Amino acid sequence: MLNKPGPLDADEWEVMRAHPLLGVQMVAGIKSLGGAVEVIRCHHERWDGKGYPSGLAGEAIPAGARVFSVADAFDAMTSDRPYRKAIPFDQACQEIADGAGSQFDPAMVDAFTAVVPDLPDLHASLHDRGSVDSPAPAIPGSVDSPGHANPGAVDSLGHANPESATLPLRGAEPGAGPLRGARARSAAGEA
């Protein structure tokens, strides 16, 4: 259905509306993803209560799901889909602003608006990557994991393109990426 070039019919929409609950079933038994379960379940709920799967409204929607719903909607609008082309960045920002108080928590829209100046470079770096096999693009403001820099690589926009771009942890020392323990060794190619 995600690759269908035209609109979904009623039965297909029913299946699509089930995806939050299917996502919950997929991750519910994974202890490390326990905190994500309610975000997955509630990311299509709407501030006005007209969302799914439960019709939650306002503060009854978990805060993480309210944040994610804005990010998910923005990404969906600014990404090409089989059934439509991406809309322009400014138009997507306006759609988010217009949804404050109906689709989205107004406080989350305010937070989104505060980071809008940084979004074009970040969004372009994530969507203008070329092939799937190409290295991950640099993320503006990211901190490279030690030993993973590839200073000669650049993405399609000419931004530095380290082999392993990571977002910094809040309060972390410069150069300290979020990978720890076995995950860090695995990412570094160590046993």
C-alpha positions as CSV (number, residue, x, y, z in Angstrom):
1,M,0.0,0.0,0.0
2,L,2.8,2.4,0.7
3,N,3.9,2.2,-2.9
4,K,0.4,2.5,-4.4
5,P,0.5,5.4,-6.9
6,G,-3.1,6.5,-6.2
7,P,-5.5,7.1,-3.3
8,L,-6.3,4.4,-0.8
9,D,-9.7,2.9,-0.8
10,A,-11.7,2.4,2.5
11,D,-10.3,-1.1,3.2
12,E,-6.7,0.1,2.6
13,W,-7.3,3.1,5.0
14,E,-8.5,0.6,7.6
15,V,-5.2,-1.3,7.3
16,M,-3.2,2.0,7.4
17,R,-5.0,3.1,10.5
18,A,-4.0,-0.1,12.2
19,H,-0.2,0.5,11.7
20,P,0.3,2.2,15.1
21,L,-1.1,-0.9,16.9
22,L,1.0,-3.2,14.6
23,G,4.0,-1.2,15.5
24,V,3.3,-1.5,19.2
25,Q,3.0,-5.3,18.8
26,M,6.4,-5.4,17.0
27,V,8.3,-3.5,19.8
28,A,6.3,-4.3,22.9
29,G,8.6,-7.2,23.9
30,I,11.8,-5.3,23.3
31,K,12.8,-4.0,26.7
32,S,15.1,-1.3,25.4
33,L,12.2,0.1,23.3
34,G,9.7,0.1,26.1
35,G,9.6,3.9,26.3
36,A,8.8,4.1,22.6
37,V,5.6,2.0,22.8
38,E,3.3,4.9,23.7
39,V,4.9,7.2,21.1
40,I,4.3,4.5,18.4
41,R,0.8,3.8,19.6
42,C,-0.3,7.5,19.8
43,H,1.7,9.3,17.0
44,H,-1.5,9.6,14.8
45,E,-3.7,11.0,17.6
46,R,-4.7,14.6,17.1
47,W,-4.8,17.5,19.6
48,D,-8.5,17.9,18.8
49,G,-9.3,14.2,19.4
50,K,-10.0,13.3,15.8
51,G,-7.0,11.1,15.4
52,Y,-6.5,7.3,15.7
53,P,-6.3,4.7,17.0
54,S,-8.0,5.8,20.3
55,G,-9.3,9.3,19.6
56,L,-7.2,10.8,22.4
57,A,-7.1,14.6,22.7
58,G,-4.9,17.3,24.2
59,E,-2.8,16.4,27.2
60,A,-4.1,12.8,27.2
61,I,-1.7,12.2,24.2
62,P,1.7,11.3,25.6
63,A,4.2,14.2,25.1
64,G,6.6,12.1,23.0
65,A,3.8,11.3,20.6
66,R,2.9,14.9,20.3
67,V,6.5,15.8,19.4
68,F,6.8,12.9,17.0
69,S,3.5,13.7,15.2
70,V,4.9,17.1,14.2
71,A,8.2,15.6,13.0
72,D,6.4,12.7,11.2
73,A,4.0,15.1,9.4
74,F,6.8,17.4,8.4
75,D,8.9,14.6,7.0
76,A,5.9,13.0,5.2
77,M,5.0,16.3,3.6
78,T,8.6,17.1,2.5
79,S,9.4,13.6,1.2
80,D,8.4,12.2,-2.2
81,R,5.9,9.4,-2.1
82,P,4.8,7.1,-4.9
83,Y,1.4,8.9,-5.0
84,R,2.7,12.5,-4.9
85,K,5.7,14.7,-5.0
86,A,7.1,16.4,-1.8
87,I,5.7,19.9,-1.1
88,P,8.1,22.8,-0.7
89,F,9.7,23.4,2.7
90,D,8.0,26.7,3.3
91,Q,4.6,25.2,2.5
92,A,5.2,22.3,4.9
93,C,6.2,24.7,7.6
94,Q,2.9,26.6,7.0
95,E,0.9,23.4,7.1
96,I,2.4,22.6,10.5
97,A,1.6,26.1,11.8
98,D,-1.9,25.9,10.4
99,G,-2.4,22.6,12.3
100,A,-1.6,24.1,15.7
101,G,-4.6,23.5,18.0
102,S,-6.3,21.0,15.7
103,Q,-3.9,18.4,14.5
104,F,-1.0,19.4,16.7
105,D,-0.3,20.5,20.2
106,P,0.3,24.3,19.9
107,A,3.3,24.1,22.3
108,M,4.9,21.5,20.0
109,V,4.3,23.7,17.0
110,D,6.0,26.6,18.8
111,A,9.0,24.3,19.5
112,F,9.1,23.3,15.8
113,T,8.9,26.9,14.7
114,A,11.9,27.7,17.0
115,V,14.1,25.2,15.1
116,V,12.8,26.0,11.6
117,P,15.9,28.1,10.7
118,D,18.1,25.0,11.2
119,L,15.8,22.6,9.3
120,P,16.7,23.3,5.6
121,D,20.3,22.1,6.0
122,L,19.3,19.1,8.2
123,H,16.4,18.1,5.9
124,A,18.5,18.4,2.7
125,S,21.3,16.4,4.2
126,L,18.9,13.6,5.0
127,H,17.0,13.6,1.7
128,D,19.6,14.5,-0.9
129,R,21.8,11.5,-0.3
130,G,21.7,9.8,-3.6
131,S,21.9,6.0,-3.3
132,V,21.1,4.0,-0.3
133,D,24.6,2.6,-0.3
134,S,26.2,6.0,0.1
135,P,27.6,7.0,3.5
136,A,25.3,8.8,5.9
137,P,25.4,12.6,5.4
138,A,26.7,15.0,8.0
139,I,24.0,16.3,10.3
140,P,24.5,20.0,11.1
141,G,25.6,20.4,14.7
142,S,26.5,16.7,15.0
143,V,29.5,15.3,16.8
144,D,31.5,12.5,15.1
145,S,32.2,9.3,17.0
146,P,36.0,9.0,17.7
147,G,37.9,7.3,14.9
148,H,35.0,7.4,12.4
149,A,35.8,10.7,10.5
150,N,36.1,10.6,6.8
151,P,37.1,14.2,6.2
152,G,37.4,13.9,2.4
153,A,33.8,12.9,1.8
154,V,31.0,15.4,1.0
155,D,27.3,15.0,0.3
156,S,25.5,16.2,-2.7
157,L,25.3,19.7,-1.2
158,G,29.0,19.9,-0.5
159,H,28.7,19.4,3.3
160,A,31.3,17.4,5.1
161,N,30.2,13.7,5.1
162,P,31.7,11.7,7.9
163,E,31.5,8.0,7.8
164,S,29.4,7.9,11.0
165,A,27.4,11.0,11.9
166,T,25.8,11.1,15.3
167,L,23.8,13.6,17.3
168,P,25.5,14.7,20.5
169,L,24.0,13.6,23.8
170,R,22.8,16.4,26.0
171,G,25.6,17.3,28.4
172,A,28.1,15.0,26.7
173,E,31.7,15.8,26.3
174,P,32.7,17.1,22.9
175,G,33.4,14.1,20.6
176,A,31.3,11.7,22.8
177,G,28.7,10.1,20.6
178,P,25.6,8.3,21.8
179,L,26.9,4.8,21.1
180,R,28.1,2.9,24.1
181,G,29.3,-0.6,24.9
182,A,28.6,-3.4,22.4
183,R,26.7,-1.1,20.1
184,A,29.7,1.2,19.8
185,R,32.1,-1.7,19.2
186,S,29.7,-3.1,16.6
187,A,29.5,0.3,14.8
188,A,33.3,0.5,14.9
189,G,33.5,-2.9,13.3
190,E,35.0,-4.5,16.4
191,A,34.0,-7.9,17.7
